[in-house]
Amino acid sequence: MKMNRRSSLVALFSLLFAFGAYADANLDAAIKKATTPDDRLKEGAKDGKKGWWDQRHEDKLKLVAQGGWQLVFIGDSITHGWENGGKAVWEKYYAPRKALNLGYSGDRTEHVLWRFDHGELDGLKPKAAVIMIGTNNTGHRNDPPEAIAAGVKKIIDELEAKCPGTKILLLGIFPRSEKATDKPRVNNDNANELLAKLADGDKVTFLNINDKFLTADGTLTKEIMPDRLHPQAKGYGLWAAAMEPTLKKLLSE
């Protein structure tokens, strides 16, 4: 009986150890994916024509080469959307500040890193940059928060290396899914707790404005984000208003 109990305990500890090793390996793999630059150049390519992502990258490089940009937005489809649903708000708040939109629909952290490595920051000397990235790491792969934070940290490191005088406003990843208890929302919220720790009180400022989009019980309504992910015009207005006091300070206005 004693031997059976001992054998059971040994088997249990072996199982726990194996599970821990498996979890560590999965986390390491997720971090590697989130921090290794990768492109999407072939997406939508057909009959010898460039894909949309490739073409957007080429178009953005031309804008970068024009120079004079004082404010840069970096992100995924939510940032890309300043050119669509958020266009009127952009024209009011950011066009007069010589702002450049480097948001690409569907991007994850590794895609931003690839873009940085291929010219999108070359020669830029903006006063401030706004980063909001990571929701596709959650939505596409269910990356653990630690991997998302590692990807964002590398983005910040690259930005600081290429644009050393730029103040960085790191936004918390926006709420995803309807309810506060939904898994994508929880994953983004957990990632935001780690992102907050990347602020250094000097070059990097963290700002979480997610409460501006939610009802008192934490519900994300279709009025703000019809698909519970992307803001419509009203959502972009809320974003701009909530960010404005911090952005003014970073721009020394």
C-alpha positions in Angstrom: 0.0 0.0 0.0 2.8 2.4 0.9 4.7 1.5 -2.3 1.5 2.1 -4.3 1.1 5.5 -2.7 4.7 6.4 -3.3 4.4 5.3 -6.9 1.3 7.5 -7.3 3.1 10.5 -5.9 6.1 9.9 -8.1 3.8 9.6 -11.1 2.0 12.8 -10.1 5.2 14.8 -9.7 6.5 13.5 -13.0 3.3 14.5 -14.7 3.4 18.0 -13.1 7.1 18.4 -14.2 6.3 17.3 -17.7 3.3 19.7 -17.9 5.5 22.6 -16.6 8.2 21.8 -19.2 5.5 21.6 -21.9 4.0 24.9 -20.8 7.5 26.6 -20.8 8.2 25.3 -24.3 4.9 26.6 -25.6 5.6 30.0 -24.0 9.1 30.1 -25.5 7.7 29.3 -28.9 5.0 31.9 -28.6 7.5 34.6 -27.6 9.8 33.6 -30.5 6.9 34.1 -33.0 5.8 37.4 -31.5 9.4 38.8 -31.5 10.7 37.5 -34.8 10.2 39.9 -37.7 7.9 38.4 -40.3 6.2 39.8 -43.5 2.8 39.4 -45.2 4.1 40.4 -48.7 2.3 37.6 -50.5 -1.2 38.2 -49.1 -3.5 39.0 -51.9 -0.8 38.8 -54.5 -2.2 37.4 -57.8 -1.2 37.2 -61.5 2.1 39.0 -60.9 0.4 41.9 -59.0 1.5 43.0 -55.5 -0.7 42.0 -52.6 -2.4 44.8 -50.6 0.1 44.6 -47.7 3.1 44.8 -50.0 1.6 47.8 -51.8 0.7 49.6 -48.6 4.2 49.1 -47.3 5.6 50.6 -50.6 3.2 53.5 -50.3 4.2 54.2 -46.7 7.9 54.1 -47.6 7.2 56.9 -50.1 5.5 59.0 -47.4 8.3 58.3 -44.9 10.8 59.5 -47.5 9.0 62.9 -47.6 10.1 63.6 -44.1 8.8 66.2 -41.7 6.5 63.9 -39.7 6.0 65.0 -36.1 3.6 62.3 -34.9 3.5 58.6 -35.9 0.7 56.1 -35.2 1.9 52.4 -35.2 -0.5 49.5 -35.1 -3.0 47.1 -36.8 -6.4 47.5 -38.3 -7.6 49.7 -35.4 -4.9 52.2 -36.3 -5.4 51.6 -40.0 -9.0 52.6 -39.5 -8.0 56.3 -39.0 -8.0 56.3 -42.8 -11.6 55.1 -42.9 -14.1 55.3 -40.1 -11.8 57.6 -38.1 -10.9 59.9 -41.0 -12.9 63.0 -39.9 -11.5 62.7 -36.4 -8.0 62.3 -37.8 -8.4 65.5 -39.9 -9.4 67.4 -36.8 -6.8 66.2 -34.4 -3.8 64.8 -36.2 -3.5 66.0 -39.8 -2.6 69.5 -38.6 0.2 68.0 -36.5 1.8 66.3 -39.5 0.9 62.8 -38.4 1.7 59.6 -40.3 -0.4 56.5 -40.0 1.6 53.2 -40.0 -1.3 50.9 -39.1 -1.9 47.8 -41.2 -5.0 45.7 -40.9 -4.3 42.2 -39.5 -0.8 42.9 -38.3 0.6 41.2 -35.2 3.7 42.3 -33.3 6.1 40.5 -35.6 4.8 42.3 -38.7 5.4 45.7 -37.2 9.0 44.5 -36.4 9.5 43.5 -40.0 8.2 46.9 -41.2 10.7 48.6 -38.9 13.5 46.5 -40.3 12.5 47.5 -43.9 12.5 51.2 -43.8 9.3 52.5 -42.2 11.3 54.4 -39.5 14.3 55.4 -41.6 15.1 59.0 -41.3 12.0 59.8 -39.1 12.4 62.1 -36.2 8.9 62.5 -34.8 8.2 64.2 -31.5 5.9 61.4 -30.5 4.8 58.0 -31.6 1.6 56.2 -30.5 1.7 52.4 -30.3 -1.3 50.1 -30.0 -0.7 46.6 -31.1 -1.4 43.0 -29.9 -5.1 42.3 -30.4 -4.3 40.1 -33.4 -1.8 38.1 -31.4 -4.8 37.3 -29.2 -7.3 36.8 -32.0 -5.3 34.9 -34.5 -3.1 32.7 -32.2 -4.3 33.2 -28.7 -0.8 34.2 -27.8 -0.2 34.3 -24.0 0.1 37.8 -22.5 3.8 37.3 -21.9 4.4 36.7 -25.6 2.4 39.8 -26.6 4.3 41.9 -24.0 7.6 40.6 -25.3 6.6 41.5 -28.9 5.6 45.0 -27.8 8.8 45.5 -25.8 10.9 44.7 -28.9 8.8 47.2 -30.9 9.6 49.8 -28.3 13.3 48.9 -28.3 13.5 49.2 -32.1 11.6 52.5 -32.1 13.9 53.9 -29.5 17.0 52.7 -31.4 15.9 54.2 -34.7 14.2 57.4 -33.3 16.1 58.1 -30.1 14.5 61.5 -29.5 10.9 60.3 -29.8 8.5 60.2 -26.9 6.4 57.0 -27.0 2.8 56.7 -26.0 2.0 53.0 -25.5 -1.8 52.4 -25.4 -3.4 49.5 -23.7 -4.8 47.0 -26.2 -8.4 48.0 -26.8 -11.2 45.8 -25.5 -12.1 42.8 -27.6 -15.4 40.9 -27.5 -18.7 41.9 -25.8 -18.3 40.9 -22.2 -15.5 41.5 -19.6 -15.3 37.7 -19.0 -14.9 36.7 -22.7 -11.6 35.0 -23.2 -10.2 37.4 -25.8 -11.0 40.4 -23.5 -9.4 38.7 -20.6 -6.3 37.9 -22.6 -5.9 41.5 -23.8 -6.5 42.8 -20.2 -3.8 40.5 -18.9 -1.4 41.6 -21.6 -2.2 45.2 -20.6 -1.1 44.6 -17.1 2.3 43.6 -18.4 2.4 46.4 -21.0 1.9 48.9 -18.2 5.3 47.8 -16.7 7.1 48.9 -19.9 6.5 52.6 -19.0 9.7 54.1 -17.7 8.5 57.5 -16.6 10.6 59.2 -19.3 10.6 58.0 -22.9 7.7 55.6 -22.6 4.2 56.5 -21.2 1.5 53.9 -20.8 -2.1 54.9 -21.1 -5.2 52.6 -20.8 -8.3 54.3 -22.1 -10.5 51.2 -22.4 -13.0 52.4 -19.9 -14.0 55.1 -22.3 -15.4 52.5 -24.7 -17.3 50.4 -22.2 -20.5 50.6 -20.2 -20.5 50.6 -16.4 -20.6 46.7 -16.3 -17.8 46.4 -18.8 -19.9 45.7 -21.9 -18.6 46.7 -25.3 -21.6 47.8 -27.4 -22.1 47.7 -31.1 -22.6 51.5 -30.9 -18.9 51.9 -30.2 -17.5 48.9 -32.0 -20.0 47.2 -34.3 -18.0 44.0 -34.4 -16.8 44.3 -30.8 -13.3 45.0 -32.1 -13.0 48.0 -34.5 -14.3 51.4 -33.5 -16.7 53.3 -35.7 -16.6 57.1 -36.0 -17.9 57.6 -32.4 -15.3 55.3 -31.1 -12.5 57.2 -32.8 -13.8 60.4 -31.3 -13.7 58.8 -27.9 -10.1 57.6 -28.5 -8.9 61.0 -29.6 -10.5 62.9 -26.7 -9.2 60.5 -24.1 -5.7 60.6 -25.5 -5.5 64.3 -26.1 -4.2 65.5 -22.7 -1.4 63.0 -22.6 -0.5 63.6 -26.2 -0.3 67.3 -25.8 2.2 66.9 -23.0 4.4 64.5 -25.1 4.3 67.0 -28.0 5.1 69.9 -25.6 2.1 71.8 -26.8 
